Structures are given as C-alpha cells and as structure tokens.
C-alpha cells in the first residue's frame, strides 16, 4: 500500500484551535545596579522562548509589550489582559530575581496551568528565582494550578511538552462528551465512571441521550436516500472494497449503517452549542440486535477528517459507552493538535517468536490508520467493508494497518477508586492479510499491530481494560506532565 509522505499530512490533521499561552517575565522591583540591562536581557530570553513556542504551533500572548513585571500595578495589568484574552496556560519567565508575590498575585487571580521557566545561561540566575517563586506558590497554594506548577530550566522542548499536556487538559475541561445509549454495555463495569467526579477536574460535561435520536434520524435519511447513495459511491470511487454475503452483509444493511452514521453527524450539528468533542455508541444490544445493524461506521468515520460530504471535524469515538476510553482518546487528540486517535480491543500474537500487541476494535475504528498521513485515496483504498461476525447484521469497517513509526498506547483506568494513567511506547508494525487470516474471530475488523517491550505475564496482571487508545509519536513526557497536574498516578505497561 502506498504511504503518503510524512510531511504531507492529510487534511484531517489540520490544526485545532491553537493553545493560548500567556507569557510574562519578572524582574527585581528594586533600583539595583544594571537593572536596565537586566530587563533588556530578560526580554531577550522571553522573545526567544515565545518564538520557539510559536514555531511549535502555540499562540503566545505577551501583555506588557516588552516590559517586565516589577510592581503590583504591572501584575494587575497582566491579570486584566490575561483574563480578557482567556489564556489557556501561563509561562512565567523567572530569569533573574524578583519579588515572589508579584508572581503569586497573578497565579491567584488567573487560575490556569502554570510553568516557571528559566534560561540555562551562566549570565542568568534562574535557580534562586524559580526556587523563591515556586516555594511561595507551594506555601500559599492559592489554587491547584499554582500548587502543581512546572519548573523548567533551559529545555524548551520540555516547555513545549508541558504546554501540550497542560493545554490538552485545559481544552478537555471546556469540552463535552456524548454517550449515545449510556454506559455499562454488556455489564462491563470498567466502562462506567463517576461523571460528577470527572467533571470536577477533567472534563467539562458528560451528556447521555438515547440511541433513538440516531435511529429516528437514520429512518428520515432513508426516506430520501440520495445522501446514502452518495456516501457509498464515494467509498467505491475511493477504492474501498465492499463485500456482501447475502446474510449479515447486504446492500440494504449497508444503506442503514450509512444512514445511522449520517444521522450521528447531523445530531452533533443540532447540539453544536454543547461543544461535544468526543462520542461513544453503546450499540449492543439495542442497535446490533433490536434495530438490526451494528453501528461500525460511526467509530470508523467520526475520528476522520473527511467523508462523502467534504471536510469534517475529527471527533474521537469509542464503542460500548466507554467513558475512560473516550476521555483518553479526547486527551490524546488534544495533545497531538487533532490527530485522530486509534481505539480498540487488545489481543496478543506471536510473530517470529516475539509477542506483539494487537489493537482491533469490534467492527470499526478510525479509518485514518488504514494509511496514517496519507491522502484520502490512500486511506480509503486500504479500507474494506466485509461481513460482521456479531449482531443481527452489518458490515465491519476493516483494514490491515501499516507501520507508521513510534506509537504511544494509553488508557485511563481506576483501581480501588484511584485513577491511573497506563501507557506504553512502542513501534507500529505492518499488518498483512496473512496475519489477519490467523485471527479467526474478528478477521474482518480493523487491525493495528505494535511491538512493545512487554512481558505477557506482567502485562496480563496490570491490564486495566480490554480497550486502549493510541496515537503516533512518543507522548510519554506529555502524559507525565498531565498526571502531575491532575494528581493521577502513572503506570508503564512496558517493562
């Protein structure tokens, strides 16, 4: 399968709204010797950091126009402008000595994630400044963000990693997830959670509505099936294989599945004011048995940036009302700036004597991973719709995932009431039809394969779910910062 060049990202990876970082530098309020030169150097440090962060895709906001905070008046001006701009994060330049209460004053009144940053430069003295400001934030503890601030000297890559993590959390707290059909599918208790607890520190809102909203919409669409026919023609023109067996997979069944997907997209537009950035479909048994089709096109195309009707917003999706799985997928999507997250059930397989991990969802997962980074034609030509192995009827949306480099696998779990972020970093491995054929059950499903340095016995003891999410790249540093800010434990599955 032809892979798109890494530099030519598919349009579904177009940038999300940029994370806004408020940046100010502090200085000594006393008339010490050389204060003008000190302030000039402080601003040079700040400009260098801001330039770096802007190149990394953040939007930096400097409210004091090349001026350092040296008084309560200046800190008040920064506070007012940060509030007006609604910054997601703050970076305090602690290059040289300052009055710590100037920084505390801002952090007290602008309650967003905070990093204290210094320069690894022998002409600068960040250790003392960061220590004094940081200790004051700990001592006074005006809010959780101040208490859990980050401290970084010299490593601007680390600043960017912190900003991705903190920015992802800041976005998540403004976002909603929608569970069609609710949670606790097939009596899997680990899929449900405490919505009020999660809304207190992780996500804006958790909404639940019946799957009848989708069924009603699908039935209306089927009355005038032009949209359905256009969607199927788009798949065929793009090179997607569609196989019918006269049993579970039939033309009228696929029509119904497409209509259900389009109804889901329509429903999100109807409730656009809720800022829904993640969805889950319970599916079993109300849709898969009673309505008569599996909802596999929804988790396949929601986390993709295009369909027959043009460009679409990437919406992370999980199945079976999996709340923590959806939270993980939304977080990863935010961290990466909009890359569709992969999601699915896990199983293991031995290849050339080595144990590897498969992520293969129960009939549908983001088609993006048919050809990560490829154009729409590359992606869709690797997708196949084949008979589902469960439910009354339906086509599974499958593919044999190619290798695409380093990958981060993760999952928010709960053990004895405590939240834990499980993760592992490994390499994706190309899948072929011979390997798919070895799977037996689920051989029409989407399959992604990973070489992760894990011990099967240890991994089996640690697994917190049968569902995990993943994205390309090593985001272990970002997850570490996320866990530090939120107070969530971190657990490496590899070892």
C-alpha positions in Angstrom: 0.0 0.0 0.0 1.3 3.4 -0.9 2.0 5.6 2.1 1.7 9.4 1.9 4.8 11.4 2.7 5.2 12.2 6.3 5.4 15.9 5.5 2.1 15.8 3.6 -0.4 15.4 6.4 -3.9 14.6 5.4 -6.4 17.3 5.9 -8.0 15.6 8.9 -4.8 16.7 10.8 -5.5 20.4 10.2 -4.7 22.2 13.4 -7.2 22.5 16.1 -7.7 25.9 17.7 -4.3 26.9 19.0 -3.5 26.7 22.7 -3.1 30.3 24.0 -0.2 30.8 26.4 0.2 34.0 28.4 3.9 34.9 28.8 5.3 37.4 31.2 8.8 37.9 32.7 9.5 39.2 36.2 12.3 41.5 37.4 13.7 43.0 40.5 11.5 45.9 41.7 14.5 47.5 43.4 16.7 50.0 41.7 19.7 47.6 41.7 22.8 48.2 39.7 22.4 47.5 35.9 18.6 47.0 36.1 18.1 48.3 32.6 20.5 45.7 31.2 18.9 43.0 33.3 15.4 43.9 32.0 16.7 44.0 28.4 18.2 40.5 28.8 15.0 39.2 30.4 13.0 40.3 27.4 15.5 38.7 25.1 15.1 35.4 26.9 11.3 35.9 26.7 11.3 36.6 23.0 13.5 33.6 22.3 11.1 31.3 24.2 8.0 32.9 22.6 9.5 32.4 19.1 10.2 28.8 19.8 6.6 28.1 21.2 5.0 29.9 18.2 7.0 27.7 15.8 5.7 24.7 17.7 2.1 25.7 17.0 1.1 27.6 20.1 -0.2 31.1 20.2 1.7 33.2 22.7 0.3 36.4 24.2 2.6 39.0 25.8 0.5 41.6 27.5 3.2 44.0 28.7 4.8 45.0 25.4 8.5 44.1 26.1 8.2 45.2 29.7 8.9 43.1 32.8 6.6 42.8 35.8 8.2 44.9 38.5 5.2 46.2 40.5 1.7 45.3 41.7 0.5 47.8 39.0 2.2 45.8 36.3 1.0 42.4 37.6 -2.6 43.9 37.7 -2.2 44.9 34.1 -1.1 41.4 33.1 -4.0 39.9 35.1 -6.6 42.0 33.3 -5.2 41.3 29.9 -4.8 37.5 30.5 -8.5 37.4 31.6 -9.6 39.3 28.6 -7.6 37.1 26.3 -8.9 33.9 28.1 -5.4 32.3 28.0 -5.3 28.5 28.5 -1.9 28.5 30.2 0.7 30.8 31.7 4.5 30.8 31.5 6.4 33.0 34.0 9.9 34.0 32.9 12.0 33.6 36.1 15.3 34.6 34.6 16.6 36.6 37.5 15.5 37.7 40.9 12.0 39.2 41.5 9.6 39.8 44.4 7.8 36.3 44.5 4.5 37.9 45.5 4.2 39.5 42.1 4.0 36.0 40.5 1.7 34.7 43.3 -0.6 37.7 42.7 -1.1 36.7 39.0 -1.4 33.0 39.7 -4.0 33.7 42.4 -6.3 35.6 40.0 -5.7 33.8 36.8 -6.3 30.1 37.6 -4.8 28.2 34.7 -1.9 25.7 34.5 1.5 27.4 35.1 5.1 26.8 34.3 8.1 28.7 35.8 10.9 28.8 33.2 14.5 29.9 33.4 17.5 30.1 31.0 20.4 27.7 31.2 22.8 30.5 30.9 25.7 31.4 33.2 24.8 35.1 33.0 21.3 34.3 34.3 20.3 33.2 37.8 17.1 31.1 37.4 17.6 28.7 40.3 17.1 31.2 43.0 14.2 32.9 41.3 12.4 29.7 40.5 13.0 28.4 44.0 11.7 31.5 45.7 8.6 31.9 43.4 7.9 28.2 43.4 8.2 27.9 47.2 5.8 30.9 47.6 3.3 29.1 45.3 3.6 26.0 47.5 3.4 27.9 50.7 0.3 30.0 49.8 -1.3 27.4 47.5 -3.9 29.8 46.1 -5.3 27.1 43.8 -4.4 23.7 42.3 -2.7 25.1 39.3 -0.4 27.2 41.4 0.3 24.2 43.7 1.1 21.9 40.7 3.2 24.3 38.7 6.0 23.0 36.5 9.7 24.2 36.8 11.9 24.0 33.7 15.4 25.5 33.1 16.8 25.7 29.6 14.9 22.9 27.9 12.4 24.5 25.6 11.4 21.1 24.2 10.3 20.3 27.7 8.3 23.6 27.9 6.5 22.5 24.7 5.8 19.1 26.1 4.4 20.7 29.3 2.3 23.1 27.2 0.9 20.2 25.1 -0.2 18.4 28.2 -1.5 21.4 30.1 -3.2 22.7 27.0 -4.8 19.4 26.3 -6.2 19.4 29.9 -7.4 23.0 29.5 -9.3 22.1 26.4 -10.7 19.0 27.9 -12.2 21.0 30.8 -14.1 23.1 28.2 -15.3 20.1 26.1 -18.2 17.7 26.4 -18.6 14.0 25.6 -21.8 12.5 24.4 -22.8 8.9 25.2 -25.4 7.6 22.9 -27.2 4.8 24.8 -25.3 5.4 28.1 -22.5 3.3 29.6 -22.1 -0.1 31.2 -22.6 -2.1 28.0 -22.6 -5.9 28.4 -22.2 -5.3 32.2 -18.6 -4.1 31.8 -18.2 -2.0 35.0 -14.8 -0.6 34.0 -16.5 1.3 31.1 -18.6 3.4 33.5 -17.4 6.0 36.0 -18.4 8.8 38.3 -19.5 11.7 36.0 -19.6 14.3 38.7 -16.1 13.4 39.9 -14.7 13.5 36.4 -16.4 16.9 35.8 -14.7 18.3 38.9 -11.2 18.0 37.5 -11.0 16.6 34.0 -13.9 17.3 31.6 -16.5 20.0 31.0 -19.6 17.8 30.8 -20.7 14.2 30.2 -24.0 14.0 28.3 -26.2 11.0 27.8 -29.0 10.5 25.3 -30.9 7.6 23.9 -29.8 5.9 20.6 -33.3 6.6 19.4 -32.1 10.1 18.3 -29.8 8.3 15.8 -32.5 5.7 14.7 -35.0 8.4 14.1 -32.5 10.4 12.1 -31.4 7.4 10.1 -35.0 6.5 9.2 -35.6 10.0 8.0 -32.5 9.9 5.8 -33.5 6.6 4.4 -36.8 8.1 3.2 -34.7 10.3 0.8 -31.6 8.1 0.3 -29.6 10.4 -2.0 -27.1 11.1 0.8 -26.7 7.4 1.5 -26.1 6.6 -2.2 -23.6 9.4 -2.5 -21.7 8.1 0.5 -21.4 4.6 -0.9 -20.4 5.9 -4.3 -17.7 8.0 -2.6 -16.3 4.9 -0.9 -16.4 2.8 -4.1 -14.8 5.6 -6.1 -12.0 5.9 -3.5 -11.1 2.3 -3.9 -12.9 0.8 -0.8 -13.7 -2.9 -1.1 -17.4 -3.6 -0.3 -18.2 -7.3 0.1 -21.7 -8.7 0.6 -22.6 -12.3 1.7 -26.3 -12.3 1.4 -26.6 -12.8 5.1 -25.2 -10.2 7.6 -23.8 -8.0 4.9 -26.4 -6.9 2.3 -26.9 -3.7 0.3 -29.9 -2.7 2.3 -28.0 -3.3 5.6 -25.1 -1.0 4.4 -27.6 1.7 3.5 -29.0 1.5 7.0 -25.4 1.7 8.5 -24.5 4.7 6.4 -27.8 6.5 7.3 -27.0 5.9 11.0 -23.6 7.5 10.6 -25.0 10.5 8.8 -27.7 10.8 11.5 -24.9 10.9 14.1 -23.1 13.7 12.3 -26.4 15.6 11.9 -27.2 15.2 15.6 -23.8 16.7 16.6 -24.7 19.8 14.4 -28.0 20.1 16.1 -26.4 20.2 19.6 -23.3 22.2 18.5 -23.7 24.6 21.4 -22.7 21.8 23.8 -19.1 21.7 22.4 -19.1 17.9 22.0 -15.6 16.7 21.1 -16.0 13.0 21.8 -18.7 10.4 21.4 -19.4 6.9 22.4 -22.0 4.4 21.0 -23.4 1.7 23.2 -24.5 -0.3 20.1 -25.0 -3.7 21.9 -27.8 -4.9 22.0 -30.2 -2.1 21.2 -28.7 -1.3 17.8 -26.9 -4.5 16.9 -29.8 -6.8 17.8 -33.1 -4.8 18.1 -32.6 -2.2 15.4 -30.8 -4.9 13.4 -27.4 -3.3 12.5 -24.1 -2.7 14.1 -23.0 1.0 14.2 -19.5 0.4 12.9 -19.3 3.3 10.5 -19.6 5.7 13.4 -16.3 4.8 15.2 -14.7 4.4 11.7 -15.6 7.8 10.3 -16.2 10.1 13.2 -12.4 10.2 14.0 -11.6 11.1 10.4 -11.4 14.4 8.7 -13.4 13.8 5.6 -16.4 11.9 4.2 -18.6 12.0 1.1 -19.9 15.4 2.1 -16.5 17.0 2.4 -14.1 18.0 5.3 -15.3 17.0 8.7 -14.1 17.8 12.3 -12.2 14.9 13.8 -14.4 13.6 16.7 -12.8 10.8 18.9 -15.1 7.9 19.2 -15.3 4.7 21.3 -17.8 1.9 21.5 -19.9 0.4 24.3 -20.3 3.6 26.3 -16.6 3.5 27.4 -16.2 6.7 29.4 -12.5 6.4 30.4 -11.5 5.1 27.0 -13.2 8.2 25.4 -11.5 10.5 27.9 -8.2 9.0 26.9 -8.9 9.4 23.2 -10.0 13.0 23.6 -6.9 13.8 25.7 -4.6 12.3 23.0 -6.4 14.2 20.3 -5.9 17.4 22.2 -2.3 16.7 22.9 -1.5 16.0 19.2 -3.3 19.0 17.9 -6.0 17.0 16.2 -4.6 13.7 15.1 -7.3 11.0 15.1 -6.8 8.6 18.0 -6.9 4.9 17.4 -9.0 2.8 19.7 -10.0 -0.8 20.2 -9.8 -4.2 21.9 -6.5 -5.7 22.7 -5.2 -9.2 21.9 -1.7 -10.7 21.5 0.0 -12.6 18.8 3.4 -14.2 18.4 5.4 -13.2 15.3 8.8 -14.9 14.6 8.9 -16.0 18.3 8.2 -12.5 19.6 5.0 -11.5 21.5 3.2 -8.4 20.0 0.1 -6.5 20.8 -2.9 -6.1 18.5 -5.5 -3.3 18.8 -8.5 -4.4 16.8 -11.9 -2.9 17.5 -15.2 -4.9 17.2 -16.0 -3.8 13.7 -15.0 -0.2 13.3 -12.1 2.1 14.3 -10.7 5.3 12.8 -10.0 4.6 9.1 -7.1 7.1 9.4 -5.0 4.1 10.5 -5.5 2.4 7.2 -2.8 4.8 6.0 -1.7 7.4 8.6 -0.6 10.6 6.9 -1.9 9.5 3.5 -4.3 11.4 1.3 -8.0 10.3 1.3 -7.5 8.0 -1.7 -4.6 6.2 0.1 -6.7 5.8 3.2 -9.9 4.6 1.7 -8.3 2.2 -0.8 -7.0 0.3 2.2 -10.4 0.0 3.8 -12.7 -3.0 3.3 -16.3 -3.5 4.3 -16.9 -7.2 5.0 -19.5 -9.2 6.9 -19.6 -8.5 10.7 -19.2 -11.6 12.9 -21.7 -10.4 15.5 -25.0 -8.7 15.8 -28.1 -9.3 13.7 -26.5 -7.8 10.6 -23.9 -5.3 9.4 -20.6 -4.7 7.7 -17.4 -4.3 9.7 -15.1 -1.5 8.5 -11.7 -3.2 8.4 -8.2 -2.6 7.3 -4.7 -4.1 7.8 -2.8 -1.2 9.4 0.7 -0.3 8.0 3.8 0.5 10.1 3.9 4.2 10.9 6.7 4.5 13.5 6.8 5.2 17.2 3.4 5.0 18.9 2.0 5.8 22.4 -0.6 3.4 23.8 -2.6 4.6 26.8 -5.7 4.2 28.9 -7.1 6.0 32.0 -8.2 3.3 34.4 -9.5 3.1 38.0 -8.2 0.7 40.6 -9.7 0.6 44.1 -11.1 4.1 43.5 -7.8 5.7 42.3 -7.3 7.0 38.8 -4.2 5.7 37.0 -2.9 6.5 33.5 -1.5 3.4 32.0 0.8 3.8 29.0 3.5 2.2 26.8 5.6 3.4 24.0 6.5 1.1 21.1 6.8 0.7 17.4 3.9 0.1 15.0 4.3 -3.0 12.7 2.8 -3.5 9.3 -0.1 -6.0 9.1 -0.8 -8.2 6.1 -3.8 -10.3 5.1 -1.9 -13.5 6.1 -1.7 -12.2 9.7 -5.4 -11.1 9.6 -6.3 -14.6 8.5 -4.7 -16.0 11.6 -7.0 -14.1 13.9 -10.2 -16.2 13.2 -12.8 -14.3 15.3 -12.7 -10.7 14.1 -10.8 -11.2 10.9 -12.9 -8.6 9.1 -12.2 -5.9 11.8 -9.6 -3.1 11.6 -6.2 -4.4 12.8 -3.2 -2.4 14.1 -0.1 -4.2 15.4 2.5 -2.9 17.9 5.9 -4.1 19.0 6.0 -3.1 22.7 8.6 -4.3 25.1 6.3 -6.1 27.5 6.3 -9.2 29.5 3.0 -11.1 28.8 2.6 -12.3 32.4 3.3 -8.8 33.9 1.1 -7.1 31.3 -1.8 -9.6 32.0 -1.6 -8.7 35.7 -1.6 -5.0 35.0 -4.3 -4.6 32.3 -7.0 -2.2 33.4 -9.3 -2.7 30.4 -9.8 -4.6 27.3 -9.8 -1.2 25.4 -6.8 1.0 24.8 -6.2 4.1 22.7 -3.1 5.1 20.7 -1.6 7.9 18.6 1.6 8.2 16.5 4.7 9.6 18.4 6.1 9.4 21.9 3.8 11.3 24.2 5.1 9.8 27.5 6.5 13.1 28.6 3.3 14.9 27.9 1.3 12.2 29.8 3.7 12.6 32.7 3.0 16.3 32.9 -0.7 15.7 32.6 -0.6 13.3 35.5 1.5 15.7 37.6 -1.1 18.5 37.1 -4.1 16.3 37.8 -2.6 14.2 40.6 -3.3 11.0 38.6 -0.8 8.1 39.1 1.2 6.9 36.0 1.9 3.3 35.2 4.2 2.0 32.5 2.8 -1.2 30.9 6.2 -2.0 29.2 9.0 -3.4 31.2 
